[in-house]
Amino acid sequence: MRGEFPCHKTVRYEDGEPADTSSAAHCAGALILLEKIDKPSQMMRISERLGLYDREKLDMQAPVFASFEEMEEAMRSR
């Protein structure tokens, strides 16, 4: 994962496509997945060092995919 992964609930859409992500929140599900697989992004690590991100505040029991493969399979079967 590179850079940011905006939360689909906070992105402004036009005609079903993302139109503006500038004020979108980062996707908590993406953060949780990256923490579960022990592969935090560079931005997560930097933000943690700057005191802007605290992994302890994530709900690790939330219903989030356990892997990117699991997420991909679920998206394919939609």
N, C-alpha and C positions, 0 to 999 in steps of 0.2 A: 504494500500500500504506500502510495506516495502522496505527500501533501495533505490536503483536507478531504474529508468525506462528509458532505453536508447532510443534515437530517432531512429526510423527505417531507417531514411535517412542517419544516420551517423555510422551505424553498418556495419562491414565487414562481408559478408555472403560467405559461401562455400556450394554448393549443396543445396541452399535454406534455410540453417540453419544458425543462428548467430554463427560466428566463433570467433569474437573478439569484445568485447565491451569496452576495456580499453581506447580507445581514443574517444568513442562516446559521443555526447552531451546528456544532459538530455532532455527528451521529453517535449517540451513546452506545448503540448496538455495535457499531464498528470498533469503538474503543474497547468494549467488553470482549469482543471476539479477538482482537489483537492481544489483549492481556491474557485471555485464556490460552492462546497458543504461544505465549511468551515471545511475541514479536512486536513490541511497541514501535510505532513509527518514530522517525527522527524528530518530528514535530512534537510528539507526545513526550519524548525524553527531554527535549529542550524546554517545553512548557513546564514539565515537572521540576526541572532544575531552577526555573524562574519563579516557582511557586504559583503557577497559573493552572496547574493540573494536579489533581490528587486522586490516584487510582483507588485509594481507600473509600472514596465516595461513590464508586460504581457499584451497582447492584449486580454482583456476579451470579446471583440466582435468577436473574431475569431470563425470559425465554429467548435466548440468542443462539444462533447457529454455533456449533462446536468447531467448525472448520470452514474454509472457503469452498472446499469441495461439496460440503453439505449445503451451503448456501447456493452454489451454482446448480446443484441438482434440483433444489426446490424452485429456483427461478425457471429452470428448463421445463418443469412439469406444470407450470401455470397455464 
